Amino acid sequence: MRGLKVIERFKSTQVHALNPPDTTVVNTTASSSTSSKLGNHRVNFIRSKLKSHKACSVSRAKTLLPFGLPRTDLLEPPIEPHLKPVKLIETLADLYRRFKACSESGKAFICIEQYSVLSSLGDPKLVRRCLRAARQHAFDVHSKVVLSAWLRYERREDELDGVSPMDCSRFILECPKAALVSGYDPNSIYGHCKCYEECTTPSEAQFSEANEFLTLEEDSDISFCVGNEEINCVRFKIAALSSPFKAMLYGSFMESKTYKIDFSQNDISVEGMRAVDLYSRTRRVDSFSPEIVLELLSFANRFCCKEMKSACDNHLASLVSSMEDALDLIEYGLEERANVLIASCLQVLLRELPSSLYDPKVMKIFCSFEARERLASAGHASFLLYYFLSQVAMEENMLSNATVMLLERLRECAMEQWQKALALHQLGCLLLERQEYGSAQCCFEAASEAGHVYSLVGMARCRYKQGQQYSAYQLMSSLISEYKPVGWMYQERSLYNIGKEKIVDLDTATELDPTLPFPYKYRAVSKVEEKQTMAAISEIDRIIGFKLAPDCLELRAWFFIAIEDYGSALRDIRALLTLEPNYKMFHGQVRGDMLIELLNHKVQQGSQADCWMQLYDRWSSVDDIGSLAVIHQMLVNDPRKSFLRFRQSLLLLRLNCQKAAMRCLRLARNLSSSEHEKLVYEGWILYDTGHREEALARAEKSISIQRSFEAFFLKAYTLADSSLDPESCSYVIQLLEEALRCPSDGIRKGQALNNLGTILVDCGKLDQAATCYMNALEIKHTRAHQGLARVYFLRNQRKAAYEEMTKLIEKAHNNASAYEKRSEYSDREMAKNDLNMATKLDPLRTYPYRYRAAVLMDDQKETEAVDELTKAIAFKPDLQILHLRAAFYESMGDMKSALRDCEAALCLEPNHMDTIDLYNRARDQAINPQEM
């Protein structure tokens, strides 16, 4: 229903950056102002060209392409800043085995290693699961603080209006207070935290302590003199504070025989000494001012008062609630080795990311070598900390000096081989982008020596940049001959090849990994250089059809401008800006919104009512990119419409762009004018980040305020996302019927009718389901053809089902899934053709590979069946494909390979019961082969 699939973690790389960005991370206001002036200058320059419009000089297209068309010699694929194993499946299997075998205290670190490997796959659900598992198994406070902040950062709660960094989300894994408690509680790790519980009020505590002090003051039997003041204390209570005090007051020292002790030379004030006395009687510090507690902390350190130090440490930590508090108190914490206080300060600074990166005081704490040494001496400089910081810094500004320093600290903290490889590889990527080729090459070389083979790509690129093209070619050729080739190897070698051999390498790269954008881009630009612009558009269409990326949309927009198809160019730029609102076109020279303004003069603009009609047409023809463009135009006219932002999020999720979808959902929530609407969008955010129960609670609360289509739909959708028994099915049907009774537009009602039909089919109510689908089709919900086809099929009307899917194929702009579904209603040969077409249109769809492999297995072509699955696994290590290949290996008697694939699959999804059963069965057979 709503898909959450692949998305690029790092910001998309534009076609080519002619001018390197600023390498500082400080004053963004000034730089954005300058950029704005430059942008205005460029747009005025373009406008002047439009106004001049000299006949017989240049075409209208060229006036909109003042920087020319892209060129093949400027195209380069980015080097991914992740761990990218050559043998991914073996690596995943090894991670799973090590996780199962290691002690509880070591599991968190294996989860982070798994995170670093799975980041290259670009699936946000996978990497977030790794972070959650790492936080779940974390024992020490430092790791908990870093991981809870990291999880919060991944959800981007900083973008929600009214949410402060230290707000608790009520989940233990992200709770700031729970992070400051050491230890591991497996029973409550998935539960809610206890932040809502009320504690004793400070006034009551102070009153109680004051009374206790008054009643005990008469027991004083020793005085400490500070200046002219005497502080009466209880000898045995002071002695109980630490071993040094016990030795001084009850040992052989002269203080043990006197009743007045001069403490004027011990750097404590009169108020501080009175606080020491009160603490010795009550063992509490929460009635004192922060200044006094800091004095007590220093006193406790000098006289080894461990319990007092812990009390002060914990109390001061509880006071840290803002960045100002953190910056003020962290220095005291570092000086006095107050670990909980340091952790609390770090927590605030980390939960303020990414904005805290732009504070020089914060960067001073993290960036320099001396700062890392100070944190390390207090036990708070770790690979985990700097991994998180460097990831955020790279997302914010890949080329900044701060990012360089953080990666240097990451390298210094690296202990294990994979950590060293990752830190060196990422530093190499950064230095390469900064055009520091010699230093980058050293980093890549060291990373490859640490076991990261993919870093050889960086070495080759650095050699190429330094004029050693043949050396780079040889390096990549040796890599291809030494390892089982994968797509990125041929893609990289193509850079150093020439003529037809370059194209052969690119075609091989696409064959091995059809998801790599660069080969499509290069072939498309080559066709433009050969004056074959329509062929270029067809080439770039191939990847845009299944993998939406801003740079590919930009390239297609350039081509459309070149042939003066301004409407299509405008559509692509609007869709692009939905993905990345601040994207700059023409090698980063012109802002996208400025180009839209120029293109608007070339295309007739409709009213908001016209836009609604266009949206219905695009939606009904399953033209998701066109729908995005129309909504973008509607939002320009009316930017505060939250429901339009919500529609954007639905389309983006369908296009597997989860990061952009979540941004739109957060904007929808922030722009909501009513509480009930805000709760619905919060519910979708929670649902999409895996918090199903909380999403249901938001839906129910919204309904209690006001009955609405979206609230009922959210509740029904969330409940339907599980195995439903008949009673639950009936309840979901009621909820969807209630939603349909509420006001909404045809697009949303069509979706609700389609979902209702799906539930009715699951309940065996085929006639009612058919009615729902027919009603949905009447309001142009084209996807209902698929549901209706299923009804026909279940009625044994196979031909009618096939014809219904044919109607969907004819109407749908994006129809790979329709071809896949139609294959279920035809004979084997026709099914094979449909599935081949589905793979051609969208190679990321896994069902066609599994079907073809199953057919080959039925024909006893075992090797060919395994090869079919292996082909897909090479670029998409999908759980279902791995499970099927493991089952094939088991049937072939290859238990070692079956176990490996099961372990890799369980690394992706540890709770997949079918794979667990297969794994246990294969393991038993491997141990007892005679029982086979």
Steps between C-alpha positions, in 0.01 A plus 500: 500500500757759605853393402809587703796401288831621365616859549836676473635585844736772385389801302490432128809583300432753229616439146830680549623776727720740304576714802587328829267607783619703795709291737382658822210411719451821690297802385226356283298822496775696332574230246132455414466875454796504263363198318165673464665806343696284259186304416307822430785618279489177301123514461518861384763385252265230369207743491708745300559225245127430489420868441760548228354210299691579182372325193739267316749505788434234756196283554256559782626181663854635520385815680378267775828306495754781550751255646460251218394137508677246720809336352626145536846618602348667807303198619630287787326254732529583870709276726274375776618600851398167653646158557425309180613137525594317182336188644192653658306180575801337668553818703137510615511131592818555700342793685202285594721216629713737702195671647352168614831383647624813677432605859212735580741790555644468150178484301451875475832541318416226250170677432693818416729304268187360338367856467817604319466213251125534439524877448623431147165336418315826563205344686404724796304224672803271508742757638252625757447143619877470547506817710205381709669164559825675596316723749311199633821314580698801626618470861698816577358850532723647231381257231138545604528878478653491152261238362184656642601833346581325172158336490336834566707661226394230254136589569582872451283609790684833493282591201176474701365830632468511878737207563813582698816285483458364852134409459439133565324297232384253773710221348775356719740475209487876438426628851768747620456402866509126432826550310670625817431175685770237466419134438278290275140401570382257229148482642412866463712605205204511261269669749424861578721700732391645832539870426130563569526381860495783749787529746505670839486876453814699587319710759398193700853363486650825619253527788574143610877554487482830690302339782741207516794741520341695783424191703851360456700819552516452877696176443801693362830405661760655269549835328667588170631854481489684170633852547319645800208263474452171687288222349378249757500142374459143620840329514390148406284629215787699351730201551252283310540715189832342399802301616721814524249667733471184707879481535520870586223502760549158659859411418835610634481854363475793739153588361363189668562658841379852433155648473586789271662443164622785277378441146578845362772369267286235330336717232149477638266783593298529818183415305676206343611360836150542640377303199757228579359479853141486376589235245674292769174500696245456215699349212315729259611796287180601319428792735825678411561750223698378198798711606512328840463156341794579272700594810397175666607308189847651516517436877391137449778450246768643729397286796396184310134523606365256241139504611492880519663527158242265352215698656639828367571348162147366462335817629696728268425266211128536570529880470634496142210584270635742240808556289598792723487273806703236321769741385524652850514171690700270275825674590432438869415142420823443310708669768343301784458174305125508559403237244122523530513878474719475189260245353204727570675795335600288201142381471368853464766593245430185299123540514544855364657362181529614228465862624766453770757431225487871418591609853877563529492417872350159429753430227780599736383224735505234228736590219858553617742226599527653849120498536489131414774432757299678770186305413700177488644560849143516628393193304288694251703491176393196302482380143122496543488870595715615211326267256170672579651850488682438173186354336302813587784728390531321165129539436512869588820600320721232352788739438518700823807524720290380792415182312869441431586537868217274613613230259855538629370442853300203371818349359681550832219325689489204261617179666371213286592445137156585364500823700838602361390411147179703533668808648778498241261440211268783604794734551624402155159582348504840662857585396426387144205741487730773633741419214777401742584201286831395657361491854181331381700228323694428822172462691347269239817291489502463878129409497558229241790365709256485791287265291259732317537400135252763378752770602705396195240696302612809687864420432427464129307828493785685672753361253275606213468853642879518517536406133564127545212369290666175394602422857139550611381273217745227600394521864132449416580224249695310764206541739261354241728203437564430870140512630162398372407805290221731611349801328697774673832347390415535130342840561824628651720347231289667232636838618849396396402324179449658158282455194282193465670330795362771729145432382555124535605550864196718567265247342658222708458713812128543421460130431658407836332782693215678319451734797824697439396845364832601343497269195153624399610861548816453298325322214229767496747789486695317229184484289443874550854566380410294193187718450268212601309681773186286488712187534674666795164561666403137445827387658460710815133398516618143561635577847252773593231239450609307809750713690418866546812712552530880478804497271323272250193725501726801448666334204166421338383857559810626315416276207138621490615862501735418211206378288281786627257270683468746786194336657685172555808687623286693747340175622841343567639804679192523723530130588873547562435789741252283687786259567758771578350849545837678485635325192704709256493438126764545230805366687373660820483846340125579507241425763220274385221735608656780294502277192134416564424871500665532160328194354161624622523766227518221243213288629141606550418501870164375621295596803482297821185333365690405183772352719246283678376368167858430391568323829200271451621417148860434612390297801258289298766428237743397775737778397668557835762746373232703323290495818796626704549785254135607518498498880823702500329760283195504728722554803672796333156658472392395850807395705320449831268218391596213727289243315699570181822426688338177614418410138864562415606256770269229361648535153857507628448184702361333188818611320722360780623845605445465872728782613314756289167343596571539869604862448165566330315328784678717756411810299138384484495458876659843557258674265189336647244753616309260728600260773314202354678541166839536669442176690434313173830612348684418820338157480633445147849609610488251786366223277768555237773484766374172644290620797169335416331522842580869534363564150173332602484714814538817290223387265263425788571834666438680172165321456401596856553866407340487156391217272693530174584293196875508566472397867281199422721409204815515714345279766375247246829495312704451816277218625508331160879487507503168684351153476129562540252255649135517382400727789783744427415497130142598580623787715734628227210483250286709738778757535544535123122534457504773764783671311299491177207670676725796588570785255804451276598524134481232234868414513495403867158336476627292212787380718264419786267306269797309361623412850150403606475269200830335599373425851169370366683264263707372795172434681358312200232764426568515127176667385540786747868533407413520128252779576770693686742465213240605244414806710870585522538473122203734453698771678814422294691296754675297231681266739162345582534301175751283686255425782221427256728262311565314823124464556457356151787260557350375827173442313697286252459763228866498399449663160301788654776550757760515223295753305450714809876517556547585132276803554726607788812457284345716228399777742793502744805716436703288743391146424780261603287371789207454261705278271616304803145451625361411157750214479300319770200475266664363186672185381868436564634649176289817521585528871867479413464786250313716750758438771785577263328827418454570874873442556588723206282782636600450865790263577452561872179295505598163643198283411600448134840361601342267752240380249754435226725319748211284620413404142862404435504298820182320394675416173788356709737773377643558847812692401303735273243556777770597749664726238170682443475584870870580529464755221246695707681454832809666350325840502203438732565263793132449569375286788260295286757432228761393753249272669404339169862448397571344838207262446638410156843430648338283767318294237830465311675376815732804524447568870795738531355736239150459644624599847688799358191633322283443808749687717514790254120512486475496880753782516247703300197378699582300817137404571404351163350172616515314167871571472559406864331164439704442183819601680439258786417220258810562286720522809368169632563337163851645486577357845334161433537439125421130542141591591442671166 
